[in-house]
Amino acid sequence: MIKRGMKRIGMVFQSFNLFPHKTILQNVMLAPAYHQLLSAEVNRSQALHLLDRVGLLAHADKYPHQLSGGQQQRVAIARTLALSLSPDIILFDEPTSALDPEMVGEVLKVIQDLARDGMTLMIVTHEMDFALSVSDRVVMMEHGVIQLDAPPHQIRDDSHQEEPWQRMRAFMGLN
């Protein structure tokens, strides 16, 4: 029962966790092969489709060390999608924190495309402009306690003057 539920949740970690001795194509194919979800031919076809979706099809035979940090994070996103082509939710733990500033945009574009496709995403991020542009809801937590949970348009609206609203707007650079 738990195993079935886990297959409906994708996770993209802050660090890419790619296997250095495998090509990026092999990294994307690994989980479906391990769980015997697809035939080898279908798994390869799906992996190539996912690499194309994240803009890395031309790099399928490269190894992780041959890619930039942003490219490696996009491989990690493709790998997450490979386990379940349409997970109910994908959790992102600071997906851009380990990247050079010029690589951040590559990863955010892929995440934005997933959101546009209707994928449910939970993103822990310090990219506040991005969070406001792609989110239905923004949640501010402090010490594991939710301080504020609101849609982006309410956060931008400065009519709420209560302390949690002011702190959220200050943190997001909106004051």
Summary of the structure (lengths in Angstrom):
residues: 175
radius of gyration: 17.8
end to end distance: 46.9
largest distance: 57.8
contacts: 505
relative contact order: 0.12
helix: 50%
strand: 14%
